[in-house]
């Protein structure tokens, strides 16, 4: 194909097509392979991420001097800062946890003490009053 036709086909400039051609002639087909953009260097190493996963999985946060028994992104953020000296936003911590294969969890069973009738009454009567605001309360 003529370089102008290739440029039109791929919606690039002619000079780009000539650069591709030159690279191909010098380095062969491997030169045209799509490469991922390198991106920013991670602030936690792979070893630190592995250690973080081991600190979080199967542990009660209270074992690591946190006050609450369930992990939150904010608690993991504090743990990362304390253990590795790196500060992340809560959103970035969520991404790290996702990359580690961790996700928000819900209890597998309901509390055995739960009274279904009281739950129904709360949902139908009390909760709507709370959401309606103080002007609609009796």
FENFEN-V918727 format. One record per pair of residues at least 4 apart in sequence whose ideal C-beta (glycine too) atoms are under 8 Angstrom apart, sorted by the first residue. I is the first residue (numbers start at 1). GAP is how many residues later the second one is. Records with the same first field share a line. If there is no record, write none. Layout:
I: GAP + GAP
This chain:
1: 4 + 5 + 8
2: 4
3: 4 + 11 + 14 + 15 + 18
4: 4 + 10
5: 4
6: 4 + 11
7: 4 + 5 + 6 + 7 + 9 + 10
10: 7
12: 4 + 5
13: 4
14: 4
15: 4
16: 4
17: 4
18: 4
19: 4
20: 4 + 12
21: 4
22: 4
23: 4 + 8 + 9
24: 4 + 5 + 7 + 8
26: 5
27: 4
29: 4
43: 43 + 45
44: 4 + 5 + 8 + 36 + 40 + 42 + 52
45: 4
46: 4
47: 4
48: 4 + 35 + 36
49: 4 + 47 + 50 + 51
50: 4
51: 4 + 32
52: 4 + 24 + 27 + 28 + 31 + 32 + 44 + 48
53: 4 + 47 + 49
55: 4 + 9 + 24 + 28
56: 15 + 20 + 23 + 41 + 46
57: 45
59: 4 + 5
60: 9
61: 5 + 7 + 8 + 9 + 10 + 14
62: 4 + 5 + 6 + 7
64: 15
66: 9 + 12 + 13
68: 4 + 7
71: 4 + 5
72: 4
73: 4 + 17 + 20 + 21 + 24
74: 4 + 16 + 19
75: 4
76: 4 + 17 + 20 + 21
77: 4 + 10 + 11 + 12 + 13 + 16
78: 4
79: 4
80: 4 + 6 + 7 + 8 + 13 + 16
81: 4 + 5 + 6 + 7
88: 4 + 5 + 8
89: 4
90: 4
91: 4
92: 4
93: 4
94: 4
95: 4
96: 4
97: 5 + 6
98: 4 + 5
110: 4
114: 5
115: 4
116: 4
117: 4
118: 4
119: 4
120: 4
121: 4 + 5
122: 4 + 5
123: 4
124: 4
125: 4
126: 4
127: 4
128: 4
129: 7 + 8 + 9
132: 4 + 5
133: 4
